[in-house]
Amino acid sequence: MSPIPQDPASTGVVFHHFGVVPVINACGIYTDLGGSRLSPRVWAAMTETNRHFVRMTDLLDRTGERIAGLLGAEAARVTPGAAAAIMLGTAACMAGTDGSRSQQLPNTHGMKSEVLIQAGHRYKYDRQTIMTGATLIEIGSANGARVDQYEAAITERSAMILHPAHLDGKPGTLSLEQVSAIARRRGVPILVDAAYMNYPTDIMGAYLGRGADLVAISAKYFGGPNAGGFIMGRKDLVAAVTNVHFTRYESGQYLKYGRPLKMDRQIVVAVAVALEEWLAMDHEARFANYVRQVGLLKEKLTGLRGLSLVPMNFTMDERLIPEPVNCLLVGFDKAGFGLSAAEAAEALKNGMPSIMTVLEGDKLAIVMDVLEDDEVGLIGDRIRTLARG
Ligand SMILES: *Cc1c(COP(=O)(O)O)cnc(C)c1O
């Protein structure tokens, strides 16, 4: 199918200027599609921040205190995302608050430099740890790990344990509580990657009570900037994060480790404001709005042959479960509709604006997480135009 030449949603004027195709994002929150949509309040805070300068150390200290206060942590610091939080947290556990060590990294000579992870917990973002110069040590096998294996893996070289929250409780692996019981005796800090663990909102702070020493959270999942996030936890360890963070590279005594992970003041403010907004938000109303939008789309598609329409939940770890509804799962019967789901996905993707959906076998998930009503309507109209006859 050839691209539709006009842009019915009148979106993406700036994108057209650069010859870039604007996207209607029916996939949810993905870094490759630009993260989330910033709310008017977050955007206004960024605009205001743009008018004034600030001492970045001051801004990072105060926003960190605010975030820590909101989540019941001893301390926190905004970072350019959760991946950066893992990287900075690892560097912090090696360098401590020693400026010369911050400057020495990624050469880890003379430092504890091993990061431990259960083999069954290996995942995409664990490589952020080795980018600091650390060595990643696997415990057990992909089938699981035992307490005695964990005990044996901890040595005087152990700098940190990485424990991904979304894999906690995976069959065969040791839970955060079990790992914490071992690590605490041996004095090795645990960093929990809880990047998308933000709902119900009280789970965000809960990992600290369950044994985490540091927790990495991504702002992209709570309506903050794609290049935002934070790390929170023990005061001494967050002070060590400050020691490897980007500030005072030009003005301080040391060429600090984290200088390439620098942040704009607007982003720092946006992370803190988006978190405040997320914690104060009526999440029942947020889910009710998804249900309403799914209804809008269903209405648009009703009467088309060869489609099945089932409201579902598309989870942050990309599974389809029944509740709470945030997407419409559209099944395509090629004989009836004229296109398979894969062909429909390709046609939607190649239109203008491009519509990105989640292909699940013979079905397409249309995820409402970052869609506006006019976009939902446009998706419905576009699917109608694809239908046979
Ligand atoms: C997205 C994600 C990250 C990285 O977060 P950024 O804020 O994009 O750097 C880390 N861990 C998990 C589990 C994620 O889903």
The ligand as a MOL file (V3000), in Angstrom:
LIG
                    3D

  0  0  0     0  0            999 V3000
M  V30 BEGIN CTAB
M  V30 COUNTS 15 15 0 0 0
M  V30 BEGIN ATOM
M  V30 1 C 13.1650 0.4780 30.1560 0
M  V30 2 C 13.8620 -0.3620 31.1820 0
M  V30 3 C 15.1490 -0.0280 31.6630 0
M  V30 4 C 15.8780 1.1690 31.1620 0
M  V30 5 O 15.2160 2.3350 31.5530 0
M  V30 6 P 15.5910 3.7200 30.8650 0
M  V30 7 O 14.9320 4.7260 31.7540 0
M  V30 8 O 14.9790 3.6860 29.5030 0
M  V30 9 O 17.0560 3.8250 30.8330 0
M  V30 10 C 15.7440 -0.8230 32.6040 0
M  V30 11 N 15.1360 -1.9240 33.0730 0
M  V30 12 C 13.9100 -2.3100 32.6380 0
M  V30 13 C 13.2900 -3.5400 33.2220 0
M  V30 14 C 13.2410 -1.5500 31.6750 0
M  V30 15 O 12.0400 -1.9280 31.2260 0
M  V30 END ATOM
M  V30 BEGIN BOND
M  V30 1 1 1 2
M  V30 2 1 2 3
M  V30 3 2 2 14
M  V30 4 1 3 4
M  V30 5 2 3 10
M  V30 6 1 4 5
M  V30 7 1 5 6
M  V30 8 2 6 7
M  V30 9 1 6 8
M  V30 10 1 6 9
M  V30 11 1 10 11
M  V30 12 2 11 12
M  V30 13 1 12 13
M  V30 14 1 12 14
M  V30 15 1 14 15
M  V30 END BOND
M  V30 END CTAB
M  END
